[in-house]
Amino acid sequence: MFSRTRLAASVACCLAVVALLLLSLGMASAQEMMMDKMEYMPPDDTCNELPMDVMVSSDVEGVQCQIVTGQNIGIKALEMYTGVDVWGVEMVNAEVCFAGSGSLTFLDATYIPRKQMDVDYMMKDGMTCANIMHRGTVVLMPDMMAMDDMDSMDKMDDMMMDDMDSMGKMDDMDSMGKMDDMDSMGMMDDMDSMDKMDDMSMKYAMMKDSMDDMVMLMGCEITAEYSLNVRDAPGGKLIDVLPGAAMKAASARTMNWFKIEHKDAEGWVTSHYALTEGDCG
């Protein structure tokens, strides 16, 4: 009688162990199935969510993108510019384009710390583009190649205006009408000079408005169509870059510039590539 009881208890114990093993295997299989499903879930296409002045395209699945500015770029000398982080599980093999003309530099993330290197770039549909194979950050430096040299910038200033006296500080709309007619103002020496400037290069033209013409604003808000240079005065020294699609309150304006506050400092951005909302004069 005692042997039968012990035998029955042993059989019950074995059955319980087998049941626990089967349950454990079932849970492991279910977990593997869930992991397989998670593995094939496509990531969000963040490269299609970039501002309109930055484009990233790649044939590699799962490539991700993010705009970076300031200290997030990681190199102090580049903090005033706008860049885009591009990464993926493997090689990204991506084309990165910025609106406008300039030079591109690449911070290769396969090195620790990231290694800065020049990349071959080209103009494509009004954008500056480069191809990268590895993950990293591509940065546009618009003022480095927007003009061949500072002499070219000075010549462009001369073409835009003979001098501040001839502009007459634009006292009335008749003066503005004369400014629109570049031939009558003598702003261009000949049509060959005009042909050398494409539409995107014109965004770097600096109209040095007089501060005497400044008008204070209340309730004006601007949105940058592209990455805009921030200057210390209308047509003045470059101090920073306002990222594309950024919104700012404008406290004053001249004929061609809006005054904004950017990174706890006052600056001026061109009005020709700023969308306005409210009473902006």
C-alpha positions as MATLAB code, in Angstrom:
seq = 'MFSRTRLAASVACCLAVVALLLLSLGMASAQEMMMDKMEYMPPDDTCNELPMDVMVSSDVEGVQCQIVTGQNIGIKALEMYTGVDVWGVEMVNAEVCFAGSGSLTFLDATYIPRKQMDVDYMMKDGMTCANIMHRGTVVLMPDMMAMDDMDSMDKMDDMMMDDMDSMGKMDDMDSMGKMDDMDSMGMMDDMDSMDKMDDMSMKYAMMKDSMDDMVMLMGCEITAEYSLNVRDAPGGKLIDVLPGAAMKAASARTMNWFKIEHKDAEGWVTSHYALTEGDCG';
ca = [
       0.000    0.000    0.000;
       2.829    2.370    0.921;
       4.686    1.626   -2.361;
       1.612    2.452   -4.431;
       1.262    5.793   -2.637;
       4.890    6.662   -3.248;
       4.594    5.619   -6.895;
       1.513    7.775   -7.392;
       3.257   10.763   -5.790;
       6.306   10.291   -8.019;
       4.142   10.112  -11.151;
       2.268   13.273  -10.105;
       5.539   15.093   -9.483;
       6.899   14.069  -12.897;
       3.702   15.224  -14.602;
       3.954   18.591  -12.828;
       7.570   19.020  -13.971;
       6.610   18.127  -17.559;
       3.733   20.634  -17.430;
       6.033   23.371  -16.167;
       8.540   22.622  -18.946;
       5.816   22.741  -21.611;
       4.507   26.022  -20.188;
       8.014   27.508  -20.183;
       8.612   26.431  -23.777;
       5.271   27.914  -24.813;
       6.089   31.255  -23.204;
       9.526   31.299  -24.860;
       7.991   30.591  -28.279;
       5.438   33.329  -27.803;
       8.184   35.744  -26.779;
      10.225   34.820  -29.872;
       7.208   35.447  -32.090;
       6.682   38.857  -30.500;
      10.365   39.733  -30.977;
      10.187   38.644  -34.615;
       7.213   40.923  -35.175;
       8.964   43.802  -33.433;
      12.081   43.227  -35.532;
      10.151   43.737  -38.753;
       8.208   46.789  -37.597;
       9.339   49.616  -39.921;
      10.824   52.637  -38.072;
       9.365   56.119  -38.431;
      10.578   57.865  -41.592;
      12.137   60.855  -39.830;
      13.984   61.947  -42.986;
      10.634   62.986  -44.490;
       9.921   65.179  -41.448;
      12.861   67.547  -41.995;
      12.308   71.280  -42.752;
      11.647   72.182  -46.385;
      15.207   73.502  -46.886;
      16.864   70.145  -46.013;
      16.417   66.883  -47.949;
      17.886   63.426  -47.228;
      17.280   60.430  -49.488;
      18.622   56.877  -49.259;
      17.916   53.437  -50.714;
      18.888   51.848  -47.389;
      15.936   50.850  -45.178;
      15.675   52.404  -41.728;
      17.861   55.494  -42.256;
      16.936   58.220  -39.717;
      17.495   61.989  -39.679;
      17.438   64.889  -37.196;
      18.270   68.608  -37.515;
      21.034   69.759  -35.139;
      22.231   73.273  -34.337;
      24.496   75.023  -31.862;
      26.327   72.909  -29.293;
      24.489   69.767  -30.471;
      26.704   69.739  -33.570;
      29.621   68.900  -31.284;
      32.335   71.155  -32.730;
      32.580   74.701  -31.427;
      33.688   76.195  -34.740;
      30.476   74.924  -36.374;
      27.978   75.915  -33.669;
      26.648   78.895  -35.657;
      25.626   76.699  -38.593;
      22.809   74.209  -39.242;
      23.444   70.491  -39.715;
      21.544   67.225  -40.070;
      22.335   63.962  -38.253;
      21.956   60.858  -40.469;
      22.222   57.336  -39.025;
      21.091   53.746  -39.509;
      21.824   50.148  -38.533;
      24.311   49.754  -41.376;
      25.897   52.102  -43.930;
      23.447   54.907  -44.736;
      24.474   55.583  -48.377;
      22.467   58.840  -48.383;
      22.280   62.029  -50.431;
      22.031   65.127  -48.211;
      20.923   68.479  -49.697;
      20.564   71.992  -48.238;
      18.736   74.906  -49.875;
      21.079   77.580  -51.208;
      24.757   77.600  -52.084;
      27.663   77.040  -49.752;
      30.169   74.398  -48.672;
      29.466   71.135  -46.832;
      31.522   69.435  -44.149;
      30.965   65.945  -42.704;
      31.430   64.755  -39.110;
      31.993   60.996  -39.480;
      30.369   59.129  -36.565;
      32.392   55.969  -37.221;
      35.208   57.763  -35.361;
      35.215   58.599  -31.628;
      35.238   61.543  -31.293;
      33.663   62.314  -34.653;
      36.178   63.154  -37.368;
      35.570   66.299  -39.423;
      36.288   65.946  -43.124;
      35.480   67.757  -46.356;
      33.106   66.106  -48.822;
      32.617   66.572  -52.548;
      29.441   68.581  -53.109;
      27.491   69.866  -56.104;
      24.584   72.174  -56.947;
      21.384   70.292  -57.745;
      18.023   72.020  -58.382;
      19.111   75.075  -56.408;
      20.416   72.999  -53.482;
      23.912   72.094  -52.285;
      24.183   68.290  -52.136;
      26.690   65.647  -51.052;
      26.700   61.852  -50.787;
      27.749   60.126  -47.549;
      28.277   56.430  -46.890;
      28.600   56.368  -43.079;
      26.444   57.724  -40.271;
      27.323   61.199  -39.087;
      26.454   64.905  -39.326;
      26.456   67.005  -42.494;
      26.804   70.768  -41.907;
      26.111   73.592  -44.385;
      28.364   76.657  -44.135;
      26.552   79.095  -46.471;
      28.917   82.055  -46.265;
      32.057   80.132  -47.156;
      31.190   79.482  -50.795;
      28.159   81.696  -51.404;
      30.632   84.111  -53.027;
      34.059   83.230  -54.486;
      35.781   85.712  -52.159;
      35.181   88.933  -50.253;
      35.969   90.948  -53.401;
      32.982   89.291  -55.059;
      30.830   90.215  -52.063;
      32.003   93.823  -52.304;
      31.232   93.901  -56.023;
      27.762   92.549  -55.329;
      27.185   95.306  -52.763;
      28.267   97.848  -55.364;
      25.875   96.383  -57.903;
      22.973   96.465  -55.449;
      23.562  100.179  -54.716;
      25.898  102.894  -56.029;
      26.247  104.311  -52.530;
      24.065  105.273  -49.578;
      23.720  108.836  -50.850;
      22.301  107.744  -54.202;
      19.799  105.524  -52.367;
      18.492  108.642  -50.621;
      17.472  106.392  -47.699;
      14.281  105.477  -49.621;
      12.113  108.274  -48.272;
       9.066  107.231  -50.313;
       7.630  104.427  -52.439;
       8.910  106.128  -55.600;
      12.416  105.397  -54.386;
      11.411  101.764  -53.823;
      10.107  101.606  -57.369;
      13.476  102.807  -58.625;
      15.192  100.119  -56.585;
      13.079   97.408  -58.226;
      14.190   98.695  -61.624;
      17.874   97.744  -61.337;
      18.769   99.106  -64.755;
      17.484  102.609  -63.978;
      19.433  102.649  -60.693;
      22.628  101.517  -62.424;
      22.913   98.650  -59.886;
      24.146   96.224  -62.556;
      26.949   97.058  -65.005;
      25.641   94.665  -67.661;
      23.423   91.609  -68.207;
      26.428   89.253  -67.968;
      26.750   90.166  -64.296;
      23.052   89.389  -63.749;
      23.413   85.992  -65.440;
      26.165   85.017  -62.997;
      23.776   85.250  -60.026;
      21.153   82.507  -59.717;
      18.001   82.905  -57.665;
      19.446   81.276  -54.550;
      22.569   83.468  -54.580;
      20.334   86.534  -54.342;
      19.337   85.529  -50.808;
      22.820   86.526  -49.695;
      22.581   90.057  -51.121;
      22.985   92.519  -48.253;
      20.885   95.679  -48.460;
      22.528   98.058  -45.985;
      19.432   99.967  -44.894;
      19.790  103.077  -42.778;
      18.771  102.766  -39.130;
      17.017  106.134  -39.602;
      14.322  104.273  -41.540;
      13.666  101.753  -38.715;
       9.981  101.288  -37.797;
       9.000   99.730  -34.460;
       6.552   96.790  -34.651;
       3.910   95.337  -32.343;
       2.328   91.923  -32.921;
       4.529   90.881  -35.861;
       5.771   87.303  -36.213;
       8.044   85.961  -38.952;
       8.877   82.425  -40.132;
      12.173   81.726  -41.923;
      11.601   80.082  -45.304;
      15.209   78.861  -45.299;
      18.200   79.014  -42.954;
      18.738   82.790  -42.660;
      21.872   84.662  -41.673;
      21.486   86.718  -38.492;
      23.492   89.976  -38.605;
      24.343   92.615  -36.035;
      22.777   95.375  -38.200;
      20.884   95.585  -41.528;
      23.467   94.200  -43.944;
      26.015   94.022  -41.113;
      28.363   91.409  -39.680;
      27.220   87.763  -39.544;
      26.673   86.660  -35.931;
      24.524   83.516  -36.193;
      22.176   81.475  -38.386;
      18.399   81.174  -37.905;
      17.282   77.621  -38.878;
      14.696   77.200  -41.602;
      11.042   77.131  -40.422;
      12.014   78.876  -37.166;
       9.438   81.410  -35.874;
      10.409   84.686  -34.230;
       8.708   87.862  -33.021;
       9.921   90.923  -34.961;
      10.281   94.081  -32.876;
      11.289   96.426  -35.707;
      11.985   96.548  -39.426;
      13.659   98.530  -42.157;
      12.877   98.259  -45.858;
      14.729   94.943  -46.238;
      15.360   93.632  -42.711;
      13.498   92.453  -39.597;
      14.884   92.895  -36.096;
      14.525   89.764  -33.907;
      15.848   88.324  -30.654;
      17.858   85.116  -31.160;
      19.737   83.240  -28.425;
      19.324   86.136  -25.956;
      20.800   88.627  -28.439;
      19.332   91.089  -30.931;
      19.957   90.575  -34.630;
      18.621   91.281  -38.111;
      17.394   88.862  -40.819;
      16.418   89.587  -44.412;
      12.729   90.264  -45.042;
      12.828   88.707  -48.512;
      12.829   85.116  -47.219;
      10.603   85.593  -44.163;
       6.886   84.760  -44.055;
       4.974   87.312  -41.984;
       1.943   87.116  -39.730;
       0.323   90.051  -37.955;
       1.111   93.749  -38.272;
       4.575   93.632  -39.873;
       4.550   97.011  -41.608;
];
